[in-house]
């Protein structure tokens, strides 16, 4: 089967769960003998992973932003686009404030969803022309519903291909926008969804959210959980670990970065936990400078700055080293989320998770038996949950074993990829 994945990249400036999700399915499908191509949009997928000479980045972040704001750039010569879409420029864009923020990008989001009627029409034609020349996909898989503006043109140009779209956390982006745009964007997504054969939600929870937000037939929605390859993760002996707490995600307000900082400060007021340190990783963008400065100020005031470690390398081996340093992790995402790949990576490393009862977190923890959940997503409740586990090392060790087993049994990427391919085949027959 010839499969094309169209994926918005993060440029490697922060831990991007959606990028990693798509990459893990990409590798697993190739391992199972399928021809798979990743086509990045906006930014490269990772900081040094993608060869732009092999597959170009379409809809380069800087270029489409300038064309949206200043029509003169729509008539700029080809060399200008080439410069703006060069790897150094796109890497710079990944670290700039606003590159991952929905606020202020309402008009561009609408324009992208309008497809051929939008201001990025020429870029859409360039992408489709490149695909027609280099690929003849059997399946075109859009990474998320914000890319649905591509679907009608893809359906027109590749009538025999199955078009599918993942559903994961679109509400986080759309609902952060100005009220006057929100309903219009959900309506546009619903309209463009007619060109798609099937939608794949990453959790039972998010399937329900998507059906409530978008006007799509329930018969078109499938559920396929995420997965990891357990053998890619080493489990460090529990007895060799110190009583450390970890956080792995983009360091921002939406992901509850300030909640875990405040919970750690509360925890350290108890002398029983004077040995515990907090290990933080996941990167940030320019938008996150404020919360990082505020967190530094809080920690220094509490005289805890030296008891927090910023683990800089969150890619590849660096990420595995991080899991070797901690007994548990918590990412107290304010409103929960559709899944959270970091939970699987943590549990595959034998590191239990401590998560709020929000979004898909209860679903994942229940299925994996790989951690605990707490009721109120605030620093006091998180602190209490962390104390409970730190005090009960026997329970923590049991969770360390069960979370690894849970991933092997329930969230193995091999099994989840077979499920995904079965969905492709079912849609092909239909």
Secondary structure by P-SEA (a helix, b strand, c coil): cbbbbbbbbcccccccaaaaaaaaaaaaaaaaccbbbbbbccccccccccccccccccccaaaaaaaacccccccccaaaaaaaacaaaaaaaaacccccccccaaaaaaaaaacccccaaaaaaaaaaaaaacccccbbbbcccccccccaaaaaacccbbbbbbbcaaaaaaaacccccaaaaaaaaaaacccccbbbbccaaaaaaaaaacccccccbbbbbbbcccccccccccccccbbbbbbcccccccaaaaaaaaaaaaacccccccbbbbbcccccccaaaaaaaaaaaaaaacccccccccccccaaaaaaaaaacccccccccccccccaaaaaaaaacbbbbbccccaaaaaaaaaccccccccccaaaaaaaaaaaaacaaaaaaaaaaaaaaaaccccaaaaaaaaaaaaaaaaac
